[in-house]
Structure formats: structure tokens, C-alpha cells
Amino acid sequence: MRIFYSICFLIFVSLQYSLLIGDNSIFTYINLNNKLSENNAKSLDYKNKNKYLKSEIKNLQSSDKTLEIYAREKFGFIKKNETFFQIIRNEK
């Protein structure tokens, strides 16, 4: 009977080791689950950003007026006989 208890104890210890410390432990599972949640959130952000950029590209390709506004705002383009004023704010 003593051998049976010893074997059961060794099996219990080995199962506890694999459950708490091994490669497939609970802590590894929790860590991987957290990383998965973070990656899913990042993926959703990237999908939304891609959707926005695709709509921007579509607008720029379809409308000359939108392209003109974009060029003026982003790159400071001006038409002939126009004066460009840039206002620089002092941020304190």
C-alpha cells in the first residue's frame, strides 16, 4: 500500500508541475490569452485605419476638388497669384 501512495504522490506532483510550471501551464495560457486579446485589438485598429485610408484614396481619386484641398492642407500648394500665409502657434 505504501508503494501505491508513493506512486500516486509522484503522479500528483508531476501533474502539479505541468499545471503550474510547464510549457502548457495555466500561467502560459493566461499570458497567451492576454497577448491574443491585445493582438485582436490592434488588428481591429489596423482594419479601421485601412478602411479610413481606402476611403481617403477613393475620395482623392474621384474628386479634383478634394485632391486640391488635400494638396493645399498637407503640402502648402498654392495657385498662381495667391499668397500663402502660415500661422505658427507658440505652445507653452
N, C-alpha and C positions, 0 to 999 in steps of 0.2 A: 504494500500500500504506500509505503514511503517513496518508492520509485515513481509511482503514478502521480503523487503530489509534486514531486520534483519535476517531472516532465510537464505537468500542467503549469507549474510556475514558470518554467523556461518558455513555454509557448506563450503564456500571458506576457512575459517580459518582452519577447520578440515582437509580439503584436503591438504592445505599447510603444516600443521603439519605432516601428514602422508608422504608427499612427501619429506620433509626436515629432519625430526627428528625421525620418527617412525622406527619400525623394518624393514620395507621394503622401506627405504628411498633411495634416489639416492646415498648418500654417502656410505651407506652399500653396495649397488650394485657395486659401483666403487671399494671399498675395497675388496669385494669378487672376483671381476673380476681380480684384480691385484694378489691376492693370487692364483687364478686358473692359471694365466699365469706363476707365479713362480713355482707352483707345476708341471705344464706341462714341464717346462724347466728342473726341477730336474728329472722328470720321464724319459725324453729323455736322460739325462746324465747317469742315472742308467741303462737304456736299452743299451746304448753304452758300458758302463763298463761291464755289464753282457755278451755282445757279445764278448768283448775282452777276458774276463776271460774264457768263454767257448772255444774260440779258443786256449788259452794257455793250458787249460786242455786237449783238444784234441791233441795238439802237444806233450805234456808231456806223454800222454798215448800211442801215436803211435810211438814215436821215442826214442830209448835209448840214442842216441847222444844228443838230446835236453834235456832229463832228466839229463844227465851228466853235460851239460853246466849249466843248472839251478842250480843244486846242488853245483857246483863249485862257481858260482857267488853269490848265495844267502847265502849259508851256509859255504863256505870256505872248502868244501870237497877236499881231495887230494887222489891221487893214491899212491900205495906203491912206495917207493924210490923217492918220489917227495918232494921238499921243497916249502913251502908256504911262499910267501912274501906279506905283507900287507903294502901298502903305505898310510900313514896318512898325509893329507894336512893340513897345518896351514892356516886357513881362517881368514883374518883380515878385 
